[in-house]
Amino acid sequence: MIHLEVNQKGLRGGQCLPAQVLKDLGKAASRGLKIRAGKVVSVAFVSEREIKKLNKRYRKKEAVTDVLSFPFSDGEEAGEILICYKEAKRQAKLYKTSTRVEVILLIVHGLLHIFDHHHKTKQQEKEMRALTQKIMKSLSLPCRL
């Protein structure tokens, strides 16, 4: 099963995801991705400045992005997801959803990348979208995709 270790240090009050939500998300993603063995994924929230810097360094794109994911290498547990909360909040407003739902969607997106799902081709994008929708639906959450 996927265990999410979330650093919510930079968030306040209602911005934080409750432990039960994170546990349910880990279970839903594990079922959707067919992960049985224990995998640990670290999730952290970073500033616009930090995510822009990392996006430039790792993706050669000089822009703020919503989520970056990094699979661990050399047999380590799983990976790391970085989310820009301010960007997630902007997107939530744009897509008329709650920031919490948008953050969960970004975590799901990051998890799919960590476990080797991508959207470089139309077919990959279609498969990734379907899997994202399946996981979000299993959490009884809307999915804007």
Solvent accessible surface area in square Angstrom, and as a share of the most:
residue,aa,sasa,rsa
1,M,81,0.36
2,I,1,0.01
3,H,99,0.44
4,L,12,0.06
5,E,90,0.40
6,V,31,0.18
7,N,79,0.40
8,Q,35,0.16
9,K,177,0.75
10,G,65,0.63
11,L,18,0.09
12,R,188,0.69
13,G,68,0.65
14,G,74,0.71
15,Q,53,0.24
16,C,40,0.24
17,L,6,0.03
18,P,58,0.37
19,A,83,0.65
20,Q,106,0.47
21,V,41,0.23
22,L,20,0.10
23,K,107,0.45
24,D,54,0.28
25,L,0,0.00
26,G,1,0.01
27,K,77,0.33
28,A,2,0.01
29,A,0,0.00
30,S,7,0.05
31,R,146,0.53
32,G,8,0.08
33,L,21,0.11
34,K,149,0.63
35,I,32,0.16
36,R,208,0.76
37,A,66,0.51
38,G,54,0.52
39,K,61,0.26
40,V,45,0.26
41,V,0,0.00
42,S,36,0.23
43,V,0,0.00
44,A,17,0.13
45,F,28,0.12
46,V,32,0.19
47,S,65,0.42
48,E,49,0.22
49,R,207,0.76
50,E,61,0.27
51,I,0,0.00
52,K,78,0.33
53,K,127,0.54
54,L,24,0.12
55,N,3,0.02
56,K,104,0.44
57,R,159,0.58
58,Y,112,0.42
59,R,108,0.39
60,K,164,0.70
61,K,104,0.44
62,E,114,0.51
63,A,49,0.38
64,V,52,0.30
65,T,22,0.13
66,D,29,0.15
67,V,16,0.09
68,L,9,0.04
69,S,27,0.18
70,F,48,0.20
71,P,81,0.51
72,F,82,0.34
73,S,72,0.47
74,D,143,0.74
75,G,82,0.79
76,E,103,0.46
77,E,91,0.41
78,A,10,0.08
79,G,0,0.00
80,E,55,0.25
81,I,0,0.00
82,L,16,0.08
83,I,0,0.00
84,C,1,0.00
85,Y,28,0.11
86,K,122,0.52
87,E,32,0.14
88,A,0,0.00
89,K,112,0.47
90,R,116,0.42
91,Q,25,0.11
92,A,2,0.02
93,K,170,0.72
94,L,123,0.61
95,Y,102,0.39
96,K,183,0.78
97,T,38,0.22
98,S,56,0.36
99,T,30,0.18
100,R,94,0.34
101,V,19,0.11
102,E,1,0.00
103,V,3,0.02
104,I,3,0.02
105,L,8,0.04
106,L,6,0.03
107,I,0,0.00
108,V,0,0.00
109,H,46,0.20
110,G,0,0.00
111,L,1,0.00
112,L,0,0.00
113,H,36,0.16
114,I,15,0.07
115,F,37,0.16
116,D,112,0.58
117,H,62,0.28
118,H,61,0.27
119,H,82,0.37
120,K,176,0.75
121,T,73,0.43
122,K,175,0.74
123,Q,103,0.46
124,Q,64,0.29
125,E,65,0.29
126,K,131,0.56
127,E,94,0.42
128,M,7,0.03
129,R,93,0.34
130,A,57,0.44
131,L,27,0.13
132,T,1,0.01
133,Q,67,0.30
134,K,111,0.47
135,I,2,0.01
136,M,0,0.00
137,K,162,0.69
138,S,61,0.39
139,L,36,0.18
140,S,102,0.66
141,L,47,0.23
142,P,84,0.53
143,C,35,0.21
144,R,83,0.30
145,L,74,0.37
